[in-house]
Amino acid sequence: MANIRSAAKAARKGKRREAINTARKSRVRTSVRKVEEAIASGDAKAAMEALKAAQPEIIRGANKKIMHKRAAARKVSRLTQRVKALSKS
């Protein structure tokens, strides 16, 4: 445990942030998984709905520094591409 008051406070804040960040990461992963499951099932309508729900979650994750903004853009782009290919076929 930290001896200095400010260091102890920083440790407490770190724990709180860790819990929040873990929840955010989980939310992003869950939304991406839902899109991938819809794509795997071959349901274009469900995949499009899941993508519409996942896109803001992914972008929010990038804005909150959960993931890099380019990684988020790449993930959204690739998921969109797969959903679009599914709806064409």
C-alpha positions as a Markdown table, in Angstrom:
| # | Residue | x | y | z |
|---|---|---|---|---|
| 1 | Met | 0.0 | 0.0 | 0.0 |
| 2 | Ala | 1.1 | 3.5 | -0.8 |
| 3 | Asn | 2.5 | 5.6 | 2.1 |
| 4 | Ile | 1.7 | 9.0 | 0.6 |
| 5 | Arg | -1.9 | 10.2 | 0.5 |
| 6 | Ser | -1.9 | 11.3 | -3.1 |
| 7 | Ala | -0.4 | 7.9 | -4.2 |
| 8 | Ala | -3.1 | 6.1 | -2.2 |
| 9 | Lys | -5.8 | 8.2 | -3.9 |
| 10 | Ala | -4.2 | 7.5 | -7.3 |
| 11 | Ala | -4.3 | 3.8 | -6.6 |
| 12 | Arg | -8.0 | 4.0 | -5.7 |
| 13 | Lys | -8.8 | 6.0 | -8.9 |
| 14 | Gly | -6.8 | 3.4 | -10.9 |
| 15 | Lys | -9.0 | 0.6 | -9.6 |
| 16 | Arg | -12.2 | 2.4 | -10.4 |
| 17 | Arg | -11.0 | 3.2 | -13.9 |
| 18 | Glu | -9.9 | -0.4 | -14.4 |
| 19 | Ala | -13.4 | -1.6 | -13.6 |
| 20 | Ile | -15.0 | 0.9 | -16.0 |
| 21 | Asn | -12.6 | 0.1 | -18.8 |
| 22 | Thr | -13.1 | -3.6 | -18.3 |
| 23 | Ala | -16.9 | -3.2 | -18.7 |
| 24 | Arg | -16.4 | -1.0 | -21.8 |
| 25 | Lys | -14.1 | -3.6 | -23.4 |
| 26 | Ser | -16.6 | -6.3 | -22.6 |
| 27 | Arg | -19.4 | -4.3 | -24.2 |
| 28 | Val | -17.4 | -3.7 | -27.4 |
| 29 | Arg | -16.4 | -7.4 | -27.6 |
| 30 | Thr | -20.0 | -8.5 | -27.1 |
| 31 | Ser | -21.4 | -6.2 | -29.8 |
| 32 | Val | -18.7 | -7.4 | -32.2 |
| 33 | Arg | -19.5 | -11.0 | -31.4 |
| 34 | Lys | -23.2 | -10.4 | -32.0 |
| 35 | Val | -22.4 | -9.1 | -35.5 |
| 36 | Glu | -20.1 | -12.0 | -36.3 |
| 37 | Glu | -22.7 | -14.6 | -35.1 |
| 38 | Ala | -25.4 | -12.9 | -37.3 |
| 39 | Ile | -23.0 | -13.1 | -40.3 |
| 40 | Ala | -22.2 | -16.8 | -39.5 |
| 41 | Ser | -25.9 | -17.6 | -39.4 |
| 42 | Gly | -26.4 | -16.0 | -42.8 |
| 43 | Asp | -29.1 | -13.6 | -41.7 |
| 44 | Ala | -28.4 | -10.3 | -43.5 |
| 45 | Lys | -31.2 | -8.4 | -41.7 |
| 46 | Ala | -30.0 | -9.4 | -38.2 |
| 47 | Ala | -26.4 | -8.7 | -39.2 |
| 48 | Met | -27.3 | -5.2 | -40.3 |
| 49 | Glu | -29.2 | -4.5 | -37.1 |
| 50 | Ala | -26.3 | -5.9 | -35.0 |
| 51 | Leu | -23.8 | -3.8 | -37.0 |
| 52 | Lys | -25.9 | -0.6 | -36.4 |
| 53 | Ala | -25.8 | -1.4 | -32.6 |
| 54 | Ala | -22.1 | -2.3 | -32.6 |
| 55 | Gln | -20.7 | 0.6 | -34.6 |
| 56 | Pro | -21.4 | 3.3 | -31.9 |
| 57 | Glu | -20.0 | 1.0 | -29.2 |
| 58 | Ile | -16.8 | 0.5 | -31.2 |
| 59 | Ile | -16.4 | 4.2 | -31.9 |
| 60 | Arg | -17.1 | 5.0 | -28.3 |
| 61 | Gly | -14.4 | 2.6 | -27.2 |
| 62 | Ala | -11.9 | 4.4 | -29.4 |
| 63 | Asn | -13.0 | 7.8 | -28.0 |
| 64 | Lys | -12.6 | 6.5 | -24.5 |
| 65 | Lys | -9.1 | 5.1 | -25.3 |
| 66 | Ile | -10.2 | 1.4 | -24.9 |
| 67 | Met | -8.8 | 0.7 | -28.4 |
| 68 | His | -6.9 | 2.7 | -30.9 |
| 69 | Lys | -9.0 | 4.9 | -33.2 |
| 70 | Arg | -7.5 | 3.3 | -36.3 |
| 71 | Ala | -8.1 | -0.2 | -35.0 |
| 72 | Ala | -11.7 | 0.8 | -34.3 |
| 73 | Ala | -12.1 | 2.2 | -37.8 |
| 74 | Arg | -10.6 | -0.9 | -39.3 |
| 75 | Lys | -12.9 | -3.1 | -37.3 |
| 76 | Val | -16.0 | -1.2 | -38.3 |
| 77 | Ser | -14.9 | -1.2 | -41.9 |
| 78 | Arg | -14.3 | -4.9 | -42.1 |
| 79 | Leu | -17.5 | -5.8 | -40.3 |
| 80 | Thr | -19.4 | -3.5 | -42.7 |
| 81 | Gln | -17.7 | -5.1 | -45.7 |
| 82 | Arg | -18.7 | -8.6 | -44.5 |
| 83 | Val | -22.3 | -7.5 | -43.8 |
| 84 | Lys | -22.6 | -5.9 | -47.2 |
| 85 | Ala | -21.2 | -9.0 | -49.0 |
| 86 | Leu | -23.8 | -11.1 | -47.1 |
| 87 | Ser | -26.7 | -8.9 | -48.1 |
| 88 | Lys | -25.6 | -9.1 | -51.8 |
| 89 | Ser | -25.5 | -12.9 | -51.9 |
